[in-house]
Amino acid sequence: MFGSSHYWSGSHIRWGQPFRLRHLTTGHYLALTDDRGLVLQDRERSDTIATAYCFRASKEKLEQSPKRDIDGMGVAEIKYGDSLCFIMHVATGLWLSYQAPDVKSARLGPLKRRACLHSEGHMDDGLTLQRCQHEESRAARIIRNTTLLFKRFIRDLDCLGVKNRILVALPVEEVLQTLNDLITYFQLPDVELEHEERQIKLRSLKNRQNLFKQEGMLTLVSNCIDRLNVYNSAAHFGECAGSEAGAAWKDILNLLYELLAALIRGNRNNCTQFSNNLDWLVSKLERLESSSGILEVLHCILIESPEALNIIQRGHIKSIISLLYKHGRNHKILDVLCSLCVCNGVAVRTNQNLICDHLLPKRDLLLQTQLVNDVQSMRPNIFLGVSEGSAQYKKWYYELMIDQVDHFVTSEPSHLRVGWANAKGYAPYPGGGEGWGGNGVGDDLYSYGFDGLHLWSGRIPRAVASLNQHILTSEDVVSCCLDLGAPSISFRINGQPVQGMFENFNTDGLFFPVVSFSAGVKVRFLLGGRHGDFKFLPPSTYAPCYEALLPKEKMKVEPVKEYKRDAEGVRDLLGTTQSMSQASFIPTPVETSQIVMPVHLDKVRDKLAENIHELWGMNKIELGWSYGKI
């Protein structure tokens, strides 16, 4: 609002003070028309007579001769959020009101009130004033500037399509910078923020998205995309708009789609409204130069708006799958296909069947792999050893409590072994175990493990017997005994001794308790005392492991993993002894964005790229490659 300079001061506006109502996002003024209607019009056509209003405390007529001496506390002021105000048009004395809906319109559902000027108005025409929030004011200024820029950009693009066109300098740099700034403006808050702070920022972001949608920004961005999609390539656009604009054509298109995604991401109402344009969006997938941004918008819609799944048709799914043949394995394509298959944790059988029917039987485009168990080793920071003349105790005991075991998280049985290892040589590393998983306890000559059925060392299992013999499972308690004097290592399962032990092993170096396990396993070390009471009594003469903890040391459980071992100045990188070829097909398409191609070549370009992929596959088969599990 812009008022008279005579009375504008402080934080309040006076009764009867003339002002004009200006729309923040467009800059237009609210003006009176000849038929007592209201219209938003630009500054040049908005004179004072048509656009001047004032606040009145009531609709009663003012006395012609006001009193000089005012009784009481003086003239009342307008208070934010408190005073009830009526808006009067200064020149005509008409009141700002709304048109009453007719009976037929009321039957069609709730309608928005249309503002008008009336000689009497309605009883509920009063309103209260609120101070504009800084966030809303900033968003309104951004909308206004962005709207003006995009409308100018669209107007200039329309001029390029005219036959007798004049040379137009497109605001390319300004559009690129604005798009980048807007995408940053609509970024989701950082996940690492405190919960309360993140929720506040999410609410603020959703308010900004809603404000931009109400001002028609989604439609405006879509219009920009349609104008740019008239051109087949960057070279085609460069011929009409200049080399600088041609070079930025692809970037502008992708940024426009990214802005669309930012405007609807995490906002279900915006996604639901924009899902009506699903046909328009999928039809743009044929344009490879902007398919990445289109997939981002599509993914946002499918995640936030379950209603969009009802609009998805067979042709849409086929168009999305066809991108796999053009792009190779693009994770965004797979994300979109996944969101089509499952919605809010519920399987969408129709889409699942369509994807399987069109993707799997025809070609092995997706790399089919097999999960392997990634084995991890954990140990407490307790180290036990013996040397000649040492007074350290030689018999030690601890227990392992198994809380949970899922025996088949993958197609292979889960890994769980417990025992002792030697710091001199035990070095589990990625790729050291079976099937390229990590190695665990008993997979080398420096560790000794037990899995319930076998004793393991040097990757060689030896079957042992025990009462109620079984593979280690939930609620089992394994007792581990170490005698460095004999030397020997023995085990008990649920208090029952195992018929078998390790003997006469090398005692050089320091020993420590260790457990190795894969996904789906939860275990606890019971080391005695306040570090875990034992479930069973230790054998006589055996001491609990916690007594070996060094003074002033804090007990902790840490992973055991090594990637290299340096000895005597030689750097030894741990890994597999056999080097395997990792040759893979990475599409390297020929850059044709700056080349004007004939129409008949545009139609077969994608098929040529697909045939090159097939030729590569045929060559590999001739060299001896075969299909199988990896």
C-alpha positions as CSV (number, residue, x, y, z in Angstrom):
1,M,0.0,0.0,0.0
2,F,1.3,3.5,-0.8
3,G,-0.3,6.3,1.1
4,S,-0.2,10.1,1.2
5,S,3.1,11.6,2.5
6,H,1.2,13.9,4.9
7,Y,0.2,11.2,7.3
8,W,2.4,8.2,6.6
9,S,4.5,7.8,9.7
10,G,5.1,5.3,12.4
11,S,3.7,1.8,12.1
12,H,0.0,2.7,11.6
13,I,-2.2,4.2,8.9
14,R,-4.9,6.7,9.8
15,W,-8.6,6.5,9.2
16,G,-9.6,8.3,6.0
17,Q,-6.1,8.5,4.6
18,P,-6.0,7.8,0.9
19,F,-3.9,5.0,-0.4
20,R,-3.7,2.7,-3.4
21,L,-3.8,-1.2,-3.4
22,R,-0.9,-2.7,-5.3
23,H,-0.6,-6.4,-6.2
24,L,2.9,-7.4,-4.9
25,T,3.6,-10.2,-7.4
26,T,2.5,-8.3,-10.6
27,G,2.9,-4.7,-9.6
28,H,-0.7,-3.9,-10.9
29,Y,-3.1,-1.6,-9.1
30,L,-6.7,-2.3,-8.0
31,A,-8.8,0.1,-10.1
32,L,-12.5,0.9,-10.6
33,T,-14.1,0.1,-14.0
34,D,-17.1,1.9,-15.6
35,D,-19.6,-0.8,-14.5
36,R,-18.5,-0.6,-10.8
37,G,-16.3,-3.6,-11.3
38,L,-12.7,-4.1,-10.1
39,V,-9.7,-4.8,-12.3
40,L,-5.9,-5.1,-11.8
41,Q,-4.2,-2.8,-14.3
42,D,-0.7,-1.6,-14.9
43,R,0.8,1.6,-13.6
44,E,0.5,3.7,-16.7
45,R,-3.3,3.4,-16.8
46,S,-3.9,3.7,-13.0
47,D,-4.8,7.3,-12.2
48,T,-5.5,8.5,-8.7
49,I,-9.2,8.9,-9.2
50,A,-9.7,5.3,-10.2
51,T,-7.3,3.7,-7.7
52,A,-7.6,5.8,-4.4
53,Y,-9.2,4.1,-1.4
54,C,-9.3,4.7,2.4
55,F,-10.1,2.9,5.6
56,R,-13.3,3.7,7.5
57,A,-14.2,2.4,11.0
58,S,-17.9,2.1,9.9
59,K,-20.2,2.7,7.0
60,E,-22.0,5.6,8.6
61,K,-21.8,9.0,6.9
62,L,-19.3,11.4,8.4
63,E,-20.5,14.7,9.9
64,Q,-19.9,17.7,7.6
65,S,-18.5,19.8,10.5
66,P,-16.3,17.8,12.7
67,K,-16.0,18.8,16.4
68,R,-12.9,20.8,17.3
69,D,-12.7,19.4,20.9
70,I,-12.6,15.6,20.9
71,D,-13.6,14.0,24.2
72,G,-12.0,11.0,25.7
73,M,-8.6,9.5,24.6
74,G,-8.5,11.2,21.2
75,V,-8.9,9.8,17.6
76,A,-8.7,6.1,17.5
77,E,-5.8,4.6,15.5
78,I,-5.8,1.5,13.3
79,K,-4.2,-1.4,15.2
80,Y,-2.7,-4.4,13.5
81,G,-4.8,-7.5,14.0
82,D,-7.3,-5.6,16.2
83,S,-9.2,-2.8,14.3
84,L,-12.1,-3.8,12.0
85,C,-11.7,-1.8,8.8
86,F,-14.0,-1.1,5.8
87,I,-12.5,-0.1,2.5
88,M,-14.2,2.8,0.7
89,H,-13.4,4.1,-2.8
90,V,-12.5,7.8,-2.3
91,A,-13.9,9.3,-5.5
92,T,-17.3,7.5,-5.6
93,G,-17.9,6.6,-1.9
94,L,-18.6,3.0,-2.9
95,W,-17.6,0.2,-0.5
96,L,-15.3,-2.7,-1.4
97,S,-17.5,-5.8,-1.2
98,Y,-18.2,-9.1,-3.0
99,Q,-20.9,-10.3,-5.4
100,A,-23.5,-12.6,-4.0
101,P,-23.5,-16.0,-5.9
102,D,-26.7,-16.9,-7.7
103,V,-28.7,-20.0,-6.7
104,K,-27.5,-22.1,-9.8
105,S,-23.8,-21.4,-9.1
106,A,-24.2,-22.4,-5.4
107,R,-25.4,-25.8,-6.4
108,L,-22.2,-26.5,-8.3
109,G,-20.1,-26.4,-5.2
110,P,-18.0,-23.8,-3.3
111,L,-17.2,-20.8,-5.4
112,K,-14.6,-18.1,-4.9
113,R,-16.0,-14.7,-4.0
114,R,-15.6,-12.0,-6.7
115,A,-14.7,-8.5,-5.4
116,C,-16.8,-5.5,-6.5
117,L,-17.7,-2.0,-5.4
118,H,-21.2,-1.5,-3.9
119,S,-23.1,1.4,-2.5
120,E,-24.0,-0.5,0.6
121,G,-22.1,-3.8,0.6
122,H,-22.5,-6.6,3.1
123,M,-22.2,-6.8,6.9
124,D,-19.1,-9.0,6.7
125,D,-17.1,-6.6,4.5
126,G,-14.9,-5.7,7.4
127,L,-11.3,-6.9,7.6
128,T,-8.3,-6.7,9.9
129,L,-4.8,-5.7,8.9
130,Q,-1.8,-7.9,9.4
131,R,1.9,-7.0,9.0
132,C,3.4,-8.7,6.0
133,Q,5.9,-11.3,7.1
134,H,9.5,-11.0,5.7
135,E,9.4,-14.4,4.1
136,E,6.1,-13.7,2.3
137,S,7.3,-10.3,1.2
138,R,10.6,-11.7,-0.2
139,A,8.7,-14.5,-2.0
140,A,6.3,-12.0,-3.6
141,R,9.2,-9.9,-4.9
142,I,10.9,-13.0,-6.3
143,I,7.6,-14.0,-8.0
144,R,7.2,-10.5,-9.5
145,N,10.7,-10.4,-10.9
146,T,10.6,-14.0,-12.2
147,T,7.2,-13.5,-13.8
148,L,8.4,-10.4,-15.7
149,L,11.5,-12.2,-16.9
150,F,9.8,-15.4,-18.0
151,K,7.0,-13.4,-19.8
152,R,9.7,-11.4,-21.6
153,F,11.5,-14.6,-22.5
154,I,8.3,-16.1,-23.9
155,R,7.5,-13.0,-25.8
156,D,11.0,-12.9,-27.4
157,L,10.7,-16.6,-28.3
158,D,7.4,-15.9,-30.0
159,C,9.1,-13.2,-32.0
160,L,11.6,-15.7,-33.3
161,G,8.9,-17.8,-34.9
162,V,7.5,-14.9,-36.9
163,K,8.4,-15.0,-40.7
164,N,9.5,-11.4,-40.9
165,R,11.2,-11.4,-37.5
166,I,13.5,-8.8,-36.2
167,L,16.7,-9.7,-34.4
168,V,15.9,-10.2,-30.7
169,A,18.6,-10.5,-28.0
170,L,17.3,-13.2,-25.6
171,P,18.2,-12.7,-21.9
172,V,20.0,-16.0,-21.8
173,E,22.5,-15.3,-19.0
174,E,19.7,-13.7,-16.9
175,V,17.4,-16.7,-17.4
176,L,20.2,-19.2,-16.5
177,Q,21.1,-17.3,-13.3
178,T,17.5,-16.9,-12.3
179,L,16.8,-20.6,-12.8
180,N,19.8,-21.6,-10.7
181,D,18.8,-19.2,-8.0
182,L,15.3,-20.5,-7.9
183,I,16.4,-24.1,-7.7
184,T,18.6,-23.2,-4.7
185,Y,15.7,-21.2,-3.2
186,F,13.5,-24.4,-3.2
187,Q,16.1,-26.8,-2.0
188,L,15.0,-29.2,0.8
189,P,16.5,-28.4,4.2
190,D,19.6,-30.4,5.3
191,V,18.8,-33.8,6.8
192,E,21.3,-33.3,9.5
193,L,19.5,-30.4,11.0
194,E,17.7,-30.7,14.4
195,H,14.1,-32.1,14.0
196,E,12.4,-28.9,15.1
197,E,14.5,-26.6,13.0
198,R,14.0,-28.9,9.9
199,Q,10.2,-29.0,10.4
200,I,10.1,-25.2,10.5
201,K,12.1,-24.9,7.3
202,L,9.9,-27.5,5.6
203,R,6.8,-25.6,6.5
204,S,8.4,-22.4,5.1
205,L,9.4,-24.2,1.9
206,K,5.8,-25.6,1.5
207,N,4.4,-22.1,1.9
208,R,6.7,-20.8,-0.8
209,Q,5.7,-23.6,-3.1
210,N,2.0,-22.9,-2.6
211,L,2.5,-19.2,-3.2
212,F,4.3,-19.8,-6.4
213,K,1.7,-22.2,-7.6
214,Q,-1.2,-19.8,-6.8
215,E,0.6,-17.1,-8.9
216,G,0.7,-19.5,-11.9
217,M,4.4,-20.2,-11.9
218,L,3.9,-23.9,-12.9
219,T,2.0,-22.8,-16.0
220,L,4.5,-20.2,-16.8
221,V,7.4,-22.7,-16.6
222,S,5.5,-25.2,-18.7
223,N,4.9,-22.5,-21.4
224,C,8.7,-21.8,-21.5
225,I,9.3,-25.5,-22.0
226,D,6.8,-25.7,-24.8
227,R,8.4,-22.7,-26.6
228,L,11.9,-24.2,-26.4
229,N,10.7,-27.7,-27.5
230,V,9.6,-26.2,-30.9
231,Y,13.3,-26.5,-31.9
232,N,14.7,-29.9,-32.7
233,S,18.3,-29.3,-31.4
234,A,20.7,-26.7,-30.1
235,A,21.9,-26.1,-33.6
236,H,18.4,-25.4,-34.9
237,F,17.8,-23.0,-32.0
238,G,21.1,-21.4,-32.6
239,E,20.2,-20.6,-36.2
240,C,17.2,-18.6,-35.0
241,A,18.4,-17.1,-31.8
242,G,22.2,-16.9,-32.2
243,S,25.1,-19.1,-31.2
244,E,25.2,-18.0,-27.6
245,A,21.5,-18.9,-27.1
246,G,22.0,-22.2,-29.0
247,A,24.8,-23.3,-26.7
248,A,22.6,-22.6,-23.6
249,W,19.4,-24.3,-25.1
250,K,20.0,-27.7,-23.5
251,D,21.0,-26.2,-20.1
252,I,17.9,-24.0,-20.0
253,L,15.6,-26.9,-20.8
254,N,17.1,-29.1,-18.1
255,L,17.0,-26.3,-15.5
256,L,13.3,-25.6,-16.3
257,Y,12.5,-29.2,-15.6
258,E,14.6,-29.1,-12.4
259,L,12.7,-26.0,-11.3
260,L,9.4,-27.8,-11.9
261,A,10.6,-30.7,-9.7
262,A,11.7,-28.2,-7.0
263,L,8.3,-26.5,-7.1
264,I,6.4,-29.8,-6.4
265,R,8.9,-31.9,-4.5
266,G,7.5,-32.9,-1.1
267,N,4.2,-31.0,-1.7
268,R,1.3,-33.4,-2.3
269,N,-1.2,-30.8,-3.4
270,N,1.1,-29.4,-6.0
271,C,2.0,-32.9,-7.2
272,T,-1.6,-33.9,-7.4
273,Q,-2.5,-30.8,-9.5
274,F,0.5,-31.2,-11.8
275,S,-0.3,-35.0,-12.3
276,N,-3.0,-33.8,-14.7
277,N,-0.2,-32.9,-17.1
278,L,1.2,-36.5,-17.0
279,D,0.5,-37.0,-20.7
280,W,2.3,-33.8,-21.6
281,L,5.3,-34.8,-19.4
282,V,5.7,-38.3,-20.8
283,S,5.4,-37.0,-24.4
284,K,8.5,-35.0,-23.7
285,L,10.6,-38.1,-22.9
286,E,11.4,-38.5,-26.6
287,R,13.8,-35.5,-26.2
288,L,17.0,-37.1,-24.9
289,E,18.6,-33.8,-24.1
290,S,16.2,-33.1,-21.3
291,S,15.0,-36.6,-20.2
292,S,17.0,-36.4,-17.0
293,G,15.0,-33.4,-15.8
294,I,11.7,-34.9,-16.9
295,L,12.4,-38.1,-15.0
296,E,13.1,-36.0,-11.9
297,V,9.7,-34.3,-12.2
298,L,8.0,-37.7,-12.9
299,H,9.6,-39.3,-9.9
300,C,8.4,-36.4,-7.6
301,I,4.8,-36.8,-8.9
302,L,4.7,-40.6,-8.4
303,I,6.2,-40.4,-4.9
304,E,4.0,-37.7,-3.5
305,S,0.8,-38.2,-5.4
306,P,-0.6,-41.8,-5.4
307,E,-3.5,-40.6,-7.5
308,A,-1.1,-40.3,-10.4
309,L,-0.8,-44.1,-10.6
310,N,-4.4,-44.2,-11.7
311,I,-3.5,-42.1,-14.8
312,I,-0.5,-44.2,-15.7
313,Q,-1.2,-46.3,-18.9
314,R,0.6,-48.9,-20.8
315,G,2.1,-46.4,-23.3
316,H,3.6,-44.3,-20.5
317,I,5.4,-47.4,-19.1
318,K,6.7,-48.4,-22.5
319,S,8.0,-44.8,-23.1
320,I,9.9,-44.9,-19.8
321,I,11.3,-48.4,-20.5
322,S,12.5,-47.3,-23.9
323,L,14.8,-44.8,-22.2
324,L,16.8,-47.8,-20.9
325,Y,17.8,-48.6,-24.4
326,K,18.8,-45.1,-25.1
327,H,20.6,-44.1,-21.9
328,G,21.8,-47.5,-20.6
329,R,21.5,-48.1,-16.9
330,N,20.3,-44.7,-15.6
331,H,19.4,-44.8,-11.9
332,K,16.7,-42.2,-12.4
333,I,14.9,-44.4,-14.9
334,L,15.1,-47.3,-12.4
335,D,13.8,-45.0,-9.6
336,V,10.8,-44.1,-11.6
337,L,10.0,-47.7,-12.5
338,C,10.3,-48.6,-8.8
339,S,7.9,-45.9,-7.8
340,L,5.4,-47.3,-10.4
341,C,5.7,-50.7,-8.8
342,V,5.2,-49.8,-5.1
343,C,3.1,-47.0,-3.7
344,N,3.2,-46.2,0.1
345,G,4.4,-49.8,0.7
346,V,1.6,-51.4,-1.3
347,A,2.4,-53.3,-4.5
348,V,0.7,-52.1,-7.7
349,R,0.3,-55.4,-9.5
350,T,-0.9,-54.0,-12.8
351,N,2.2,-51.9,-13.2
352,Q,4.5,-54.7,-12.0
353,N,3.1,-57.0,-14.6
354,L,3.4,-54.4,-17.4
355,I,7.0,-53.7,-16.6
356,C,7.9,-57.4,-16.4
357,D,6.1,-58.1,-19.7
358,H,7.9,-55.4,-21.6
359,L,11.3,-55.4,-19.9
360,L,12.4,-58.9,-18.9
361,P,11.4,-61.4,-21.7
362,K,12.8,-59.6,-24.7
363,R,16.3,-58.5,-23.7
364,D,18.7,-58.9,-20.9
365,L,19.2,-55.2,-20.6
366,L,19.5,-55.0,-16.8
367,L,22.6,-56.4,-15.2
368,Q,21.4,-59.4,-13.2
369,T,23.6,-59.8,-10.1
370,Q,23.6,-61.9,-6.9
371,L,24.0,-60.6,-3.4
372,V,26.9,-62.0,-1.3
373,N,27.4,-61.9,2.4
374,D,29.6,-59.0,3.4
375,V,31.3,-60.3,6.5
376,Q,32.4,-57.9,9.3
377,S,34.6,-58.7,12.3
378,M,34.3,-57.0,15.7
379,R,36.5,-57.2,18.8
380,P,36.8,-55.6,22.3
381,N,40.1,-53.8,23.0
382,I,41.4,-56.6,25.1
383,F,44.8,-58.2,24.1
384,L,46.2,-61.3,25.7
385,G,49.7,-62.7,25.4
386,V,52.5,-64.8,27.0
387,S,56.2,-64.6,26.9
388,E,59.1,-66.2,28.8
389,G,59.3,-65.0,32.3
390,S,56.0,-63.1,32.1
391,A,53.7,-63.1,35.2
392,Q,50.5,-62.4,33.2
393,Y,47.7,-64.9,33.7
394,K,47.4,-67.5,30.9
395,K,43.8,-68.8,31.1
396,W,41.0,-66.5,29.9
397,Y,37.2,-66.8,29.4
398,Y,34.4,-64.8,27.8
399,E,30.9,-65.5,26.4
400,L,29.0,-64.4,23.3
401,M,25.2,-63.8,23.6
402,I,23.4,-64.2,20.3
403,D,20.3,-62.0,20.2
404,Q,19.1,-62.5,16.6
405,V,20.1,-64.5,13.6
406,D,18.3,-64.3,10.2
407,H,19.8,-67.4,8.5
408,F,19.0,-66.4,4.9
409,V,19.1,-62.6,4.3
410,T,20.6,-63.4,0.9
411,S,20.5,-66.6,-1.2
412,E,23.5,-67.8,0.8
413,P,23.3,-68.8,4.5
414,S,24.3,-66.1,7.0
415,H,27.8,-66.1,8.4
416,L,28.4,-66.2,12.2
417,R,31.6,-67.5,13.8
418,V,33.1,-66.7,17.2
419,G,36.5,-67.4,18.7
420,W,40.0,-66.0,19.1
421,A,42.4,-64.2,16.7
422,N,46.0,-63.2,16.7
423,A,46.9,-59.5,16.1
424,K,50.1,-60.6,14.4
425,G,48.3,-61.9,11.3
426,Y,44.5,-61.6,11.5
427,A,43.7,-59.0,8.8
428,P,40.1,-59.3,7.4
429,Y,39.7,-57.2,4.2
430,P,37.0,-56.7,1.6
431,G,37.1,-59.4,-1.0
432,G,39.1,-61.9,1.1
433,G,36.3,-64.4,1.7
434,E,34.1,-66.7,-0.4
435,G,32.2,-65.1,-3.3
436,W,34.2,-61.9,-3.0
437,G,32.8,-61.2,0.5
438,G,35.0,-60.3,3.5
439,N,36.9,-63.0,5.3
440,G,36.0,-63.9,8.9
441,V,37.2,-65.9,11.9
442,G,38.8,-69.2,10.8
443,D,39.5,-68.1,7.2
444,D,43.3,-67.8,7.8
445,L,46.0,-69.3,10.0
446,Y,45.8,-66.6,12.6
447,S,42.2,-67.1,13.8
448,Y,40.3,-69.9,15.4
449,G,36.5,-70.0,15.2
450,F,33.4,-72.0,16.0
451,D,30.0,-71.8,14.2
452,G,28.0,-74.5,16.2
453,L,28.8,-77.4,13.8
454,H,32.5,-76.9,12.9
455,L,35.8,-75.6,14.2
456,W,37.4,-73.3,11.6
457,S,41.0,-72.4,10.9
458,G,42.9,-71.8,7.7
459,R,39.4,-71.9,5.9
460,I,39.2,-75.6,6.7
461,P,36.1,-76.8,8.7
462,R,36.4,-79.7,11.1
463,A,33.1,-81.2,12.3
464,V,32.7,-81.5,16.1
465,A,30.0,-83.1,18.3
466,S,28.0,-81.6,21.2
467,L,24.7,-82.1,23.0
468,N,21.7,-80.9,20.8
469,Q,24.2,-80.0,18.0
470,H,22.9,-77.2,15.8
471,I,24.1,-74.1,13.8
472,L,24.4,-71.0,16.0
473,T,21.0,-69.3,16.3
474,S,19.1,-66.8,18.4
475,E,19.3,-67.1,22.2
476,D,22.4,-69.2,22.1
477,V,25.3,-68.5,24.4
478,V,28.8,-69.6,23.3
479,S,31.6,-69.9,25.9
480,C,35.1,-69.4,24.6
481,C,38.1,-70.6,26.6
482,L,41.8,-69.7,25.9
483,D,44.7,-71.4,27.6
484,L,48.0,-69.9,26.6
485,G,50.0,-72.4,28.7
486,A,49.0,-75.6,27.0
487,P,48.2,-74.0,24.5
488,S,44.5,-74.8,23.7
489,I,41.2,-73.2,22.6
490,S,37.9,-74.8,23.6
491,F,34.2,-73.9,23.3
492,R,30.9,-74.6,25.0
493,I,27.4,-74.0,23.7
494,N,24.7,-73.2,26.2
495,G,26.9,-74.6,28.9
496,Q,27.5,-77.9,27.2
497,P,31.1,-78.7,26.2
498,V,32.0,-79.2,22.5
499,Q,33.8,-82.4,21.7
500,G,36.9,-80.9,20.0
501,M,39.5,-78.1,20.5
502,F,42.5,-76.4,19.0
503,E,45.9,-77.4,20.4
504,N,49.6,-76.7,19.8
505,F,49.1,-73.5,17.9
506,N,51.6,-70.7,17.7
507,T,51.4,-68.3,20.7
508,D,53.5,-65.5,19.3
509,G,51.7,-62.2,19.2
510,L,48.6,-61.0,21.1
511,F,45.3,-62.8,21.1
512,F,41.9,-61.1,21.4
513,P,38.2,-62.2,21.4
514,V,36.5,-61.8,18.0
515,V,33.2,-62.5,16.2
516,S,32.6,-62.3,12.5
517,F,29.1,-62.0,11.1
518,S,27.0,-61.0,8.1
519,A,23.8,-59.0,7.7
520,G,20.8,-60.1,9.9
521,V,22.9,-61.0,13.0
522,K,22.9,-59.3,16.5
523,V,25.3,-60.4,19.2
524,R,26.8,-59.1,22.5
525,F,30.1,-59.7,24.2
526,L,29.8,-60.8,27.9
527,L,33.3,-60.1,29.3
528,G,32.4,-60.4,33.0
529,G,31.9,-57.9,35.8
530,R,30.2,-54.6,34.8
531,H,31.0,-55.4,31.2
532,G,28.4,-58.2,31.0
533,D,27.6,-60.9,33.6
534,F,28.2,-64.4,32.5
535,K,25.3,-66.7,31.8
536,F,27.3,-69.8,32.9
537,L,30.2,-70.2,35.4
538,P,33.6,-70.2,33.9
539,P,35.7,-73.4,34.2
540,S,37.9,-73.5,37.3
541,T,41.2,-71.5,37.0
542,Y,39.9,-69.4,34.1
543,A,39.7,-65.6,34.6
544,P,37.1,-63.3,32.9
545,C,38.6,-61.3,30.0
546,Y,37.7,-57.9,31.5
547,E,40.5,-58.3,34.1
548,A,43.0,-58.0,31.2
549,L,41.9,-54.5,30.4
550,L,44.8,-52.1,30.9
551,P,44.5,-49.4,33.6
552,K,42.8,-46.2,32.6
553,E,41.6,-47.8,29.4
554,K,37.9,-47.5,28.5
555,M,36.3,-50.7,27.2
556,K,35.1,-50.5,23.6
557,V,34.1,-52.8,20.8
558,E,35.6,-51.9,17.5
559,P,35.6,-53.3,13.9
560,V,38.6,-55.2,12.6
561,K,39.3,-54.3,9.0
562,E,42.5,-53.7,7.1
563,Y,43.3,-52.6,3.6
564,K,47.1,-52.7,3.6
565,R,49.9,-53.9,5.7
566,D,53.4,-52.3,5.7
567,A,56.3,-54.4,6.9
568,E,60.1,-53.7,6.6
569,G,59.5,-50.8,4.3
570,V,57.4,-52.8,1.8
571,R,53.9,-51.6,1.2
572,D,51.5,-54.6,0.9
573,L,48.0,-53.9,-0.4
574,L,45.6,-56.6,0.8
575,G,43.3,-58.0,-1.9
576,T,42.7,-60.8,-4.3
577,T,45.6,-62.6,-5.9
578,Q,43.8,-62.8,-9.2
579,S,43.1,-59.7,-11.3
580,M,39.7,-59.8,-13.1
581,S,38.7,-57.8,-16.1
582,Q,36.0,-55.2,-15.3
583,A,35.2,-54.4,-19.0
584,S,31.7,-53.0,-19.3
585,F,29.7,-51.3,-21.9
586,I,29.6,-47.5,-21.3
587,P,27.6,-45.8,-24.0
588,T,29.6,-42.9,-25.5
589,P,27.0,-41.2,-27.8
590,V,28.2,-39.0,-30.6
591,E,27.5,-35.3,-29.7
592,T,25.0,-34.2,-32.3
593,S,23.4,-31.2,-30.5
594,Q,25.3,-28.7,-32.5
595,I,24.7,-30.5,-35.8
596,V,21.6,-29.9,-37.9
597,M,20.5,-33.4,-39.1
598,P,18.0,-34.3,-41.8
599,V,14.6,-35.4,-40.6
600,H,15.1,-39.0,-41.8
601,L,18.3,-39.4,-39.8
602,D,16.6,-38.1,-36.6
603,K,14.1,-41.0,-36.9
604,V,16.8,-43.8,-37.1
605,R,19.4,-42.2,-34.7
606,D,18.2,-44.1,-31.6
607,K,18.0,-47.4,-33.5
608,L,21.6,-47.0,-34.7
609,A,22.7,-46.5,-31.1
610,E,20.8,-49.6,-30.0
611,N,22.3,-51.7,-32.8
612,I,25.8,-50.6,-31.7
613,H,25.0,-52.0,-28.2
614,E,23.9,-55.3,-29.8
615,L,27.1,-55.5,-31.9
616,W,29.2,-55.1,-28.8
617,G,27.3,-57.9,-27.1
618,M,27.8,-60.2,-30.1
619,N,31.6,-59.5,-30.1
620,K,31.8,-60.4,-26.5
621,I,30.0,-63.7,-27.0
622,E,32.4,-64.6,-29.9
623,L,35.3,-63.9,-27.5
624,G,34.0,-66.5,-25.1
625,W,31.9,-64.5,-22.7
626,S,28.8,-66.3,-21.3
627,Y,25.7,-65.3,-19.5
628,G,25.5,-66.3,-15.8
629,K,25.4,-65.2,-12.2
630,I,28.0,-62.7,-11.0
